[in-house]
Amino acid sequence: MANSAEGVQGRLAARVRDLAYLYSPDEPFTLASGRVSPHFFDMKPVMMDPECAHLIGILIHEILGEIGDVDAVGGLELGAVPLTGVVIAKSSKGSGLRGFIVRKEAKGRGGRKTGNPAGIEGSTIREGDRVVILEDVTTTGGSAIKCAERLRELGCDVAACITILDREEGGQDAFRSAGISLRPLILRSDVTGE
């Protein structure tokens, strides 16, 4: 990324350290992936912080510019909900970039107006759309890859997954195996210094 983006990344890493990072080597955390780690990141306070939302928006739009021609962004609830809102809000006027949310469990009522299948809400997702998955924290990539598979079943081209933070615990390899580029805004080592 450009030098200006490096400053934005550095500021975001500092804010994540202040707002989201916990370290407990004596009482490790059990993560959503089932793994146990002394490092824990709660990205909700980061995504709901005005400065962080601004920084995240800048960095994601820089990556979207590099990817080019993206029709829609979104991902799994809950982490992708605020991220999708940030990205849509930061889009240039008239961009046409659409947002979507994939529920972990379909409620059965989404898609009535949009034509989306149950469990995919927000803007209409069409066959042939080029989409980018958004994620708050990536450990193994399992959940986001399942989301990508669901979108591929609908005929979408999954261009990439953009995550705020890659925990550097195998996510890159898992996405590579799935044929998807993982594009982190920051790495765990950017926050922890390890």
C-alpha positions in Angstrom: 0.0 0.0 0.0 1.1 3.6 -0.5 3.0 5.5 2.2 -0.1 7.4 3.2 -2.0 4.1 3.7 0.9 2.9 5.9 0.2 5.8 8.3 -3.5 4.9 8.3 -2.7 1.3 9.0 -0.4 2.3 11.9 -3.1 4.4 13.4 -5.6 1.6 13.0 -3.3 -0.9 14.7 -2.8 1.5 17.6 -6.5 2.0 18.0 -7.1 -1.8 17.8 -4.5 -2.3 20.5 -6.3 0.3 22.7 -9.9 -0.7 22.0 -10.0 -4.4 21.1 -6.9 -6.4 22.2 -6.7 -8.6 25.3 -3.7 -10.7 26.2 -4.0 -13.5 28.8 -1.2 -16.1 28.6 -2.3 -17.7 32.0 -6.0 -18.0 31.1 -6.2 -18.3 27.3 -9.4 -17.5 25.4 -11.4 -20.0 23.4 -12.1 -18.5 20.0 -15.1 -19.0 17.7 -12.9 -21.4 15.6 -12.5 -23.6 18.7 -8.8 -22.8 19.0 -7.4 -21.6 22.3 -5.2 -18.5 22.2 -3.7 -16.0 24.7 -4.6 -13.2 22.1 -8.2 -12.0 21.9 -9.6 -9.3 19.6 -13.1 -7.9 20.2 -13.5 -5.7 17.1 -17.0 -4.4 17.9 -15.7 -1.4 19.8 -13.3 -0.7 16.9 -16.0 -0.9 14.2 -18.3 1.4 16.3 -15.6 4.0 17.0 -15.9 7.0 14.6 -12.1 7.4 14.0 -11.7 3.7 13.4 -14.7 3.5 11.1 -13.1 6.3 9.1 -9.7 4.6 8.9 -11.3 1.2 8.0 -13.3 2.9 5.3 -10.2 4.5 3.8 -8.2 1.2 3.8 -11.0 -0.9 2.4 -11.7 1.5 -0.4 -8.0 1.5 -1.3 -8.1 -2.3 -1.6 -11.4 -2.2 -3.6 -9.7 0.3 -6.0 -6.9 -2.2 -6.5 -9.4 -5.1 -7.0 -11.6 -3.0 -9.4 -15.1 -3.6 -10.7 -16.8 -4.9 -7.5 -20.6 -5.0 -7.6 -21.3 -5.7 -3.9 -19.6 -6.1 -0.5 -20.8 -8.0 2.6 -20.5 -11.0 4.7 -21.6 -13.0 7.7 -23.5 -11.5 10.5 -22.5 -10.0 13.0 -19.0 -8.8 12.1 -19.8 -7.8 8.5 -22.9 -5.8 9.4 -21.1 -2.6 10.6 -18.2 -3.1 8.0 -20.7 -3.2 5.2 -22.3 0.0 6.4 -18.9 1.7 6.7 -17.9 0.7 3.1 -21.2 1.7 1.6 -21.2 5.1 3.4 -17.6 5.8 2.2 -18.5 4.9 -1.4 -18.3 7.8 -3.9 -21.6 9.3 -4.9 -23.2 7.2 -7.7 -20.8 4.3 -7.3 -23.5 1.7 -7.4 -21.7 -0.5 -4.8 -24.3 -2.6 -3.1 -24.2 -4.2 0.4 -25.5 -7.6 1.7 -25.5 -9.6 4.8 -25.4 -13.4 5.0 -27.2 -14.8 8.1 -25.6 -17.8 9.9 -29.2 -19.2 10.1 -31.8 -18.2 7.5 -34.8 -16.5 9.1 -37.0 -17.3 6.1 -38.3 -13.7 5.6 -35.3 -12.0 4.0 -35.3 -11.6 0.2 -39.1 -11.0 -0.3 -38.4 -7.6 -1.9 -34.9 -8.3 -3.2 -35.3 -11.8 -4.7 -32.4 -13.0 -2.6 -32.7 -16.6 -1.2 -33.5 -16.9 2.5 -30.5 -16.0 4.6 -29.1 -13.3 2.3 -30.4 -9.8 3.1 -29.7 -6.3 2.0 -29.3 -5.4 -1.7 -30.2 -7.8 -4.4 -27.4 -10.2 -5.2 -27.4 -11.3 -8.8 -25.8 -14.2 -10.7 -22.6 -12.9 -12.2 -22.0 -10.2 -9.5 -18.4 -9.7 -8.5 -18.4 -9.6 -4.7 -16.0 -9.0 -1.9 -16.5 -10.7 1.5 -15.9 -8.5 4.6 -14.8 -9.9 7.9 -13.7 -8.4 11.2 -11.2 -10.9 12.4 -9.7 -13.9 10.5 -8.3 -16.9 12.3 -8.8 -20.0 10.2 -11.1 -18.4 7.6 -13.7 -21.2 7.9 -16.8 -19.0 8.3 -16.0 -16.6 5.6 -15.0 -19.4 3.2 -18.5 -21.0 3.8 -20.0 -17.6 3.0 -18.0 -17.4 -0.2 -19.1 -20.9 -1.2 -22.8 -19.9 -0.7 -22.3 -16.8 -2.9 -20.5 -19.0 -5.5 -23.6 -21.3 -5.5 -25.6 -18.2 -6.5 -23.3 -17.6 -9.4 -21.2 -14.8 -7.9 -17.6 -14.3 -8.5 -15.9 -13.9 -5.1 -13.0 -11.5 -5.9 -11.5 -11.4 -2.4 -12.1 -11.3 1.4 -11.1 -8.1 3.2 -10.6 -8.5 6.9 -9.8 -5.9 9.5 -7.3 -8.2 11.2 -5.6 -11.4 10.2 -4.6 -13.3 13.3 -1.8 -15.0 11.3 -3.1 -18.5 12.3 -3.7 -20.1 8.9 -6.3 -18.0 7.3 -4.1 -16.9 4.4 -3.4 -20.6 3.5 -7.1 -21.5 3.8 -8.2 -18.7 1.6 -5.5 -19.5 -1.0 -6.7 -23.2 -1.0 -10.3 -21.9 -1.7 -9.0 -19.7 -4.6 -9.7 -16.4 -2.7 -7.3 -13.6 -2.0 -7.3 -12.6 1.7 -6.6 -8.9 2.1 -6.0 -7.9 5.7 -6.0 -4.2 6.8 -3.6 -5.1 9.6 -2.0 -8.2 11.1 -1.9 -9.5 14.6 1.8 -8.7 14.7 1.0 -5.1 13.8 -0.9 -4.9 17.1 1.1 -7.2 19.4 4.6 -6.4 18.0 5.4 -10.1 17.8 
